[in-house]
Amino acid sequence: MSKYNDRPMDFADASLVALAERLSLTKIFTVDRNDFSTYRIGRKTPFTIIGP
């Protein structure tokens, strides 16, 4: 969570990012496009956002 200190990350977002990193997932379904377009997997890979 500290690497995103300029954009507050709540516990739910942090849990999803951690789980995606652990399972090597890059696709995520979310309505929170603003935050998840900022988050990265392994510090470099952006999420592929699926959703509205």
N, CA, C and O atoms as a CHARMM CRD file, in Angstrom:
* protein
*
  208
    1    1 MET  N      0.81900  -1.19600   0.00000 PROA 1      0.00000
    2    1 MET  CA     0.00000   0.00000   0.00000 PROA 1      0.00000
    3    1 MET  C      0.86000   1.25600   0.00000 PROA 1      0.00000
    4    1 MET  O      0.44500   2.29500  -0.51200 PROA 1      0.00000
    5    2 SER  N      2.04900   1.16500   0.56800 PROA 2      0.00000
    6    2 SER  CA     2.87700   2.36900   0.67100 PROA 2      0.00000
    7    2 SER  C      3.38500   2.85900  -0.68100 PROA 2      0.00000
    8    2 SER  O      3.68100   4.04500  -0.82800 PROA 2      0.00000
    9    3 LYS  N      3.49400   1.97400  -1.66900 PROA 3      0.00000
   10    3 LYS  CA     3.98200   2.45200  -2.96400 PROA 3      0.00000
   11    3 LYS  C      2.95100   3.28500  -3.70200 PROA 3      0.00000
   12    3 LYS  O      3.27200   3.91200  -4.71200 PROA 3      0.00000
   13    4 TYR  N      1.70900   3.30300  -3.21300 PROA 4      0.00000
   14    4 TYR  CA     0.65900   4.12200  -3.80800 PROA 4      0.00000
   15    4 TYR  C      0.23900   5.23000  -2.84600 PROA 4      0.00000
   16    4 TYR  O     -0.94300   5.56800  -2.77800 PROA 4      0.00000
   17    5 ASN  N      1.19500   5.80400  -2.09400 PROA 5      0.00000
   18    5 ASN  CA     0.84900   6.78100  -1.06500 PROA 5      0.00000
   19    5 ASN  C      0.28300   8.08500  -1.62800 PROA 5      0.00000
   20    5 ASN  O     -0.32800   8.85200  -0.88300 PROA 5      0.00000
   21    6 ASP  N      0.46800   8.35700  -2.92100 PROA 6      0.00000
   22    6 ASP  CA    -0.12500   9.55800  -3.50700 PROA 6      0.00000
   23    6 ASP  C     -1.58600   9.33900  -3.89600 PROA 6      0.00000
   24    6 ASP  O     -2.29600  10.29900  -4.19600 PROA 6      0.00000
   25    7 ARG  N     -2.03400   8.09500  -3.89300 PROA 7      0.00000
   26    7 ARG  CA    -3.43000   7.75300  -4.19600 PROA 7      0.00000
   27    7 ARG  C     -3.87400   6.77400  -3.10600 PROA 7      0.00000
   28    7 ARG  O     -3.45600   5.61600  -3.11300 PROA 7      0.00000
   29    8 PRO  N     -4.71000   7.22400  -2.17500 PROA 8      0.00000
   30    8 PRO  CA    -5.11300   6.35400  -1.06700 PROA 8      0.00000
   31    8 PRO  C     -5.69600   5.03100  -1.56300 PROA 8      0.00000
   32    8 PRO  O     -6.57100   5.00700  -2.42800 PROA 8      0.00000
   33    9 MET  N     -5.19400   3.93800  -0.99900 PROA 9      0.00000
   34    9 MET  CA    -5.65200   2.59700  -1.36700 PROA 9      0.00000
   35    9 MET  C     -6.38200   2.00900  -0.16900 PROA 9      0.00000
   36    9 MET  O     -5.81600   1.89800   0.91900 PROA 9      0.00000
   37   10 ASP  N     -7.64100   1.63200  -0.37300 PROA 10     0.00000
   38   10 ASP  CA    -8.36300   1.03700   0.74500 PROA 10     0.00000
   39   10 ASP  C     -8.02800  -0.45100   0.85700 PROA 10     0.00000
   40   10 ASP  O     -7.36400  -1.01600  -0.01200 PROA 10     0.00000
   41   11 PHE  N     -8.49300  -1.06800   1.93100 PROA 11     0.00000
   42   11 PHE  CA    -8.15700  -2.45900   2.21500 PROA 11     0.00000
   43   11 PHE  C     -8.64400  -3.39500   1.11500 PROA 11     0.00000
   44   11 PHE  O     -7.94600  -4.34700   0.76400 PROA 11     0.00000
   45   12 ALA  N     -9.82000  -3.14300   0.57200 PROA 12     0.00000
   46   12 ALA  CA   -10.37200  -4.00700  -0.48500 PROA 12     0.00000
   47   12 ALA  C     -9.48900  -3.96000  -1.73300 PROA 12     0.00000
   48   12 ALA  O     -9.17600  -5.00200  -2.30800 PROA 12     0.00000
   49   13 ASP  N     -9.08900  -2.76700  -2.15200 PROA 13     0.00000
   50   13 ASP  CA    -8.20900  -2.64100  -3.32000 PROA 13     0.00000
   51   13 ASP  C     -6.86900  -3.32100  -3.06100 PROA 13     0.00000
   52   13 ASP  O     -6.35400  -4.03400  -3.92200 PROA 13     0.00000
   53   14 ALA  N     -6.31000  -3.10200  -1.88100 PROA 14     0.00000
   54   14 ALA  CA    -5.02600  -3.71100  -1.53500 PROA 14     0.00000
   55   14 ALA  C     -5.12000  -5.23000  -1.55500 PROA 14     0.00000
   56   14 ALA  O     -4.19300  -5.90600  -2.00000 PROA 14     0.00000
   57   15 SER  N     -6.22900  -5.76400  -1.07900 PROA 15     0.00000
   58   15 SER  CA    -6.42700  -7.21700  -1.07800 PROA 15     0.00000
   59   15 SER  C     -6.48700  -7.76100  -2.49800 PROA 15     0.00000
   60   15 SER  O     -5.90100  -8.80400  -2.78800 PROA 15     0.00000
   61   16 LEU  N     -7.19000  -7.06300  -3.38500 PROA 16     0.00000
   62   16 LEU  CA    -7.29200  -7.51100  -4.77500 PROA 16     0.00000
   63   16 LEU  C     -5.94800  -7.43300  -5.49600 PROA 16     0.00000
   64   16 LEU  O     -5.60700  -8.33100  -6.26700 PROA 16     0.00000
   65   17 VAL  N     -5.19300  -6.38400  -5.25600 PROA 17     0.00000
   66   17 VAL  CA    -3.88000  -6.25500  -5.87700 PROA 17     0.00000
   67   17 VAL  C     -2.94600  -7.35000  -5.36100 PROA 17     0.00000
   68   17 VAL  O     -2.22700  -7.96700  -6.14700 PROA 17     0.00000
   69   18 ALA  N     -2.94800  -7.59400  -4.06400 PROA 18     0.00000
   70   18 ALA  CA    -2.09400  -8.63600  -3.48600 PROA 18     0.00000
   71   18 ALA  C     -2.46500 -10.01700  -4.02200 PROA 18     0.00000
   72   18 ALA  O     -1.58500 -10.81600  -4.34100 PROA 18     0.00000
   73   19 LEU  N     -3.74700 -10.29600  -4.12000 PROA 19     0.00000
   74   19 LEU  CA    -4.20400 -11.58000  -4.64400 PROA 19     0.00000
   75   19 LEU  C     -3.82500 -11.73600  -6.11600 PROA 19     0.00000
   76   19 LEU  O     -3.39200 -12.80900  -6.53600 PROA 19     0.00000
   77   20 ALA  N     -3.98200 -10.68800  -6.88400 PROA 20     0.00000
   78   20 ALA  CA    -3.60500 -10.73300  -8.30100 PROA 20     0.00000
   79   20 ALA  C     -2.10900 -10.98800  -8.45800 PROA 20     0.00000
   80   20 ALA  O     -1.69900 -11.75600  -9.32900 PROA 20     0.00000
   81   21 GLU  N     -1.29400 -10.35100  -7.62200 PROA 21     0.00000
   82   21 GLU  CA     0.14800 -10.58100  -7.68100 PROA 21     0.00000
   83   21 GLU  C      0.48300 -12.01600  -7.32200 PROA 21     0.00000
   84   21 GLU  O      1.31200 -12.64900  -7.97600 PROA 21     0.00000
   85   22 ARG  N     -0.15800 -12.52500  -6.29200 PROA 22     0.00000
   86   22 ARG  CA     0.12100 -13.89600  -5.83100 PROA 22     0.00000
   87   22 ARG  C     -0.28500 -14.93800  -6.86400 PROA 22     0.00000
   88   22 ARG  O      0.40700 -15.94100  -7.03500 PROA 22     0.00000
   89   23 LEU  N     -1.40600 -14.70800  -7.55900 PROA 23     0.00000
   90   23 LEU  CA    -1.93200 -15.67700  -8.52100 PROA 23     0.00000
   91   23 LEU  C     -1.54200 -15.36000  -9.96800 PROA 23     0.00000
   92   23 LEU  O     -1.97700 -16.04200 -10.89600 PROA 23     0.00000
   93   24 SER  N     -0.72800 -14.33200 -10.15200 PROA 24     0.00000
   94   24 SER  CA    -0.28800 -13.90000 -11.49000 PROA 24     0.00000
   95   24 SER  C     -1.46100 -13.58400 -12.41400 PROA 24     0.00000
   96   24 SER  O     -1.47600 -13.98700 -13.57700 PROA 24     0.00000
   97   25 LEU  N     -2.43200 -12.86500 -11.88600 PROA 25     0.00000
   98   25 LEU  CA    -3.60100 -12.45500 -12.66200 PROA 25     0.00000
   99   25 LEU  C     -3.40500 -11.02700 -13.14500 PROA 25     0.00000
  100   25 LEU  O     -2.85700 -10.19100 -12.42600 PROA 25     0.00000
  101   26 THR  N     -3.85000 -10.75100 -14.35400 PROA 26     0.00000
  102   26 THR  CA    -3.72700  -9.39300 -14.87700 PROA 26     0.00000
  103   26 THR  C     -5.07900  -8.77100 -15.20700 PROA 26     0.00000
  104   26 THR  O     -5.17000  -7.55600 -15.38000 PROA 26     0.00000
  105   27 LYS  N     -6.12400  -9.58100 -15.29600 PROA 27     0.00000
  106   27 LYS  CA    -7.46100  -9.06000 -15.59700 PROA 27     0.00000
  107   27 LYS  C     -8.23900  -8.87600 -14.30700 PROA 27     0.00000
  108   27 LYS  O     -8.17300  -9.70800 -13.40200 PROA 27     0.00000
  109   28 ILE  N     -8.97800  -7.77500 -14.23400 PROA 28     0.00000
  110   28 ILE  CA    -9.78500  -7.51200 -13.04700 PROA 28     0.00000
  111   28 ILE  C    -11.10000  -6.86500 -13.46600 PROA 28     0.00000
  112   28 ILE  O    -11.12900  -5.99400 -14.33500 PROA 28     0.00000
  113   29 PHE  N    -12.17900  -7.30100 -12.83900 PROA 29     0.00000
  114   29 PHE  CA   -13.48200  -6.68700 -13.06500 PROA 29     0.00000
  115   29 PHE  C    -13.70100  -5.67100 -11.96100 PROA 29     0.00000
  116   29 PHE  O    -13.70800  -6.02200 -10.78200 PROA 29     0.00000
  117   30 THR  N    -13.87900  -4.41800 -12.33600 PROA 30     0.00000
  118   30 THR  CA   -14.08100  -3.35800 -11.34900 PROA 30     0.00000
  119   30 THR  C    -14.78400  -2.16500 -11.98400 PROA 30     0.00000
  120   30 THR  O    -14.70800  -1.94500 -13.19300 PROA 30     0.00000
  121   31 VAL  N    -15.46000  -1.41200 -11.15000 PROA 31     0.00000
  122   31 VAL  CA   -16.02800  -0.13700 -11.58400 PROA 31     0.00000
  123   31 VAL  C    -15.10300   1.01000 -11.16300 PROA 31     0.00000
  124   31 VAL  O    -15.35600   2.17200 -11.48100 PROA 31     0.00000
  125   32 ASP  N    -14.04100   0.66900 -10.45200 PROA 32     0.00000
  126   32 ASP  CA   -13.07700   1.63400  -9.92600 PROA 32     0.00000
  127   32 ASP  C    -11.91000   1.80400 -10.90600 PROA 32     0.00000
  128   32 ASP  O    -10.76200   1.51300 -10.57100 PROA 32     0.00000
  129   33 ARG  N    -12.21300   2.27400 -12.10800 PROA 33     0.00000
  130   33 ARG  CA   -11.20000   2.40900 -13.15800 PROA 33     0.00000
  131   33 ARG  C    -10.06800   3.36100 -12.77500 PROA 33     0.00000
  132   33 ARG  O     -8.90700   3.09500 -13.08600 PROA 33     0.00000
  133   34 ASN  N    -10.39000   4.45500 -12.11300 PROA 34     0.00000
  134   34 ASN  CA    -9.35800   5.44800 -11.78600 PROA 34     0.00000
  135   34 ASN  C     -8.23500   4.85100 -10.95200 PROA 34     0.00000
  136   34 ASN  O     -7.05900   5.04300 -11.26100 PROA 34     0.00000
  137   35 ASP  N     -8.59100   4.13200  -9.90400 PROA 35     0.00000
  138   35 ASP  CA    -7.56100   3.55200  -9.04700 PROA 35     0.00000
  139   35 ASP  C     -6.84500   2.39500  -9.73100 PROA 35     0.00000
  140   35 ASP  O     -5.61600   2.33900  -9.72300 PROA 35     0.00000
  141   36 PHE  N     -7.59400   1.47900 -10.31900 PROA 36     0.00000
  142   36 PHE  CA    -6.96300   0.29400 -10.88500 PROA 36     0.00000
  143   36 PHE  C     -6.17700   0.58400 -12.15900 PROA 36     0.00000
  144   36 PHE  O     -5.37200  -0.24800 -12.57900 PROA 36     0.00000
  145   37 SER  N     -6.38500   1.71600 -12.77200 PROA 37     0.00000
  146   37 SER  CA    -5.53000   2.08400 -13.90400 PROA 37     0.00000
  147   37 SER  C     -4.16500   2.55800 -13.41100 PROA 37     0.00000
  148   37 SER  O     -3.20900   2.61300 -14.18500 PROA 37     0.00000
  149   38 THR  N     -4.07100   2.89800 -12.13100 PROA 38     0.00000
  150   38 THR  CA    -2.81500   3.32300 -11.52100 PROA 38     0.00000
  151   38 THR  C     -2.02800   2.14900 -10.95800 PROA 38     0.00000
  152   38 THR  O     -0.80200   2.12300 -11.06100 PROA 38     0.00000
  153   39 TYR  N     -2.70700   1.18400 -10.36800 PROA 39     0.00000
  154   39 TYR  CA    -2.05100   0.05300  -9.71300 PROA 39     0.00000
  155   39 TYR  C     -1.32400  -0.81900 -10.72100 PROA 39     0.00000
  156   39 TYR  O     -1.74300  -0.93900 -11.87300 PROA 39     0.00000
  157   40 ARG  N     -0.23300  -1.42400 -10.27900 PROA 40     0.00000
  158   40 ARG  CA     0.58400  -2.29500 -11.12100 PROA 40     0.00000
  159   40 ARG  C      0.82700  -3.61900 -10.41700 PROA 40     0.00000
  160   40 ARG  O      0.85400  -3.70200  -9.18900 PROA 40     0.00000
  161   41 ILE  N      1.00100  -4.64700 -11.22700 PROA 41     0.00000
  162   41 ILE  CA     1.32600  -5.97200 -10.72000 PROA 41     0.00000
  163   41 ILE  C      2.83300  -6.13200 -10.84500 PROA 41     0.00000
  164   41 ILE  O      3.39500  -5.95800 -11.92600 PROA 41     0.00000
  165   42 GLY  N      3.47600  -6.45900  -9.75200 PROA 42     0.00000
  166   42 GLY  CA     4.92300  -6.61000  -9.79000 PROA 42     0.00000
  167   42 GLY  C      5.65300  -5.34200 -10.18400 PROA 42     0.00000
  168   42 GLY  O      6.73600  -5.40500 -10.76500 PROA 42     0.00000
  169   43 ARG  N      5.07900  -4.20300  -9.87800 PROA 43     0.00000
  170   43 ARG  CA     5.67300  -2.87300 -10.11100 PROA 43     0.00000
  171   43 ARG  C      5.74900  -2.44800 -11.57200 PROA 43     0.00000
  172   43 ARG  O      6.25100  -1.36200 -11.86500 PROA 43     0.00000
  173   44 LYS  N      5.25800  -3.28300 -12.50800 PROA 44     0.00000
  174   44 LYS  CA     5.37800  -2.86400 -13.90200 PROA 44     0.00000
  175   44 LYS  C      4.16900  -3.17800 -14.77000 PROA 44     0.00000
  176   44 LYS  O      3.86300  -2.40900 -15.68100 PROA 44     0.00000
  177   45 THR  N      3.47900  -4.27300 -14.52200 PROA 45     0.00000
  178   45 THR  CA     2.39200  -4.70500 -15.39600 PROA 45     0.00000
  179   45 THR  C      1.06600  -4.08100 -14.97800 PROA 45     0.00000
  180   45 THR  O      0.61700  -4.29100 -13.85100 PROA 45     0.00000
  181   46 PRO  N      0.43400  -3.32000 -15.86100 PROA 46     0.00000
  182   46 PRO  CA    -0.87100  -2.74000 -15.51400 PROA 46     0.00000
  183   46 PRO  C     -1.97500  -3.79100 -15.58500 PROA 46     0.00000
  184   46 PRO  O     -1.83600  -4.81200 -16.26000 PROA 46     0.00000
  185   47 PHE  N     -3.05500  -3.53000 -14.89000 PROA 47     0.00000
  186   47 PHE  CA    -4.22000  -4.40600 -14.95400 PROA 47     0.00000
  187   47 PHE  C     -4.95400  -4.20100 -16.27100 PROA 47     0.00000
  188   47 PHE  O     -4.98800  -3.09500 -16.81100 PROA 47     0.00000
  189   48 THR  N     -5.53800  -5.27200 -16.77800 PROA 48     0.00000
  190   48 THR  CA    -6.51100  -5.18100 -17.85900 PROA 48     0.00000
  191   48 THR  C     -7.85700  -5.08200 -17.17100 PROA 48     0.00000
  192   48 THR  O     -8.29800  -6.03000 -16.52200 PROA 48     0.00000
  193   49 ILE  N     -8.51000  -3.94600 -17.31000 PROA 49     0.00000
  194   49 ILE  CA    -9.75200  -3.68900 -16.58000 PROA 49     0.00000
  195   49 ILE  C    -10.94000  -4.12500 -17.42000 PROA 49     0.00000
  196   49 ILE  O    -11.09900  -3.71800 -18.57100 PROA 49     0.00000
  197   50 ILE  N    -11.77100  -4.96500 -16.81100 PROA 50     0.00000
  198   50 ILE  CA   -12.99900  -5.43600 -17.43800 PROA 50     0.00000
  199   50 ILE  C    -14.14900  -4.84900 -16.64100 PROA 50     0.00000
  200   50 ILE  O    -14.16600  -4.94600 -15.41400 PROA 50     0.00000
  201   51 GLY  N    -15.08700  -4.25600 -17.30600 PROA 51     0.00000
  202   51 GLY  CA   -16.22800  -3.68900 -16.59500 PROA 51     0.00000
  203   51 GLY  C    -16.75100  -2.45500 -17.29200 PROA 51     0.00000
  204   51 GLY  O    -16.29200  -2.07200 -18.36800 PROA 51     0.00000
  205   52 PRO  N    -17.72700  -1.84500 -16.64100 PROA 52     0.00000
  206   52 PRO  CA   -18.37100  -0.68000 -17.25700 PROA 52     0.00000
  207   52 PRO  C    -17.43300   0.49900 -17.43000 PROA 52     0.00000
  208   52 PRO  O    -17.84200   1.54400 -17.93500 PROA 52     0.00000
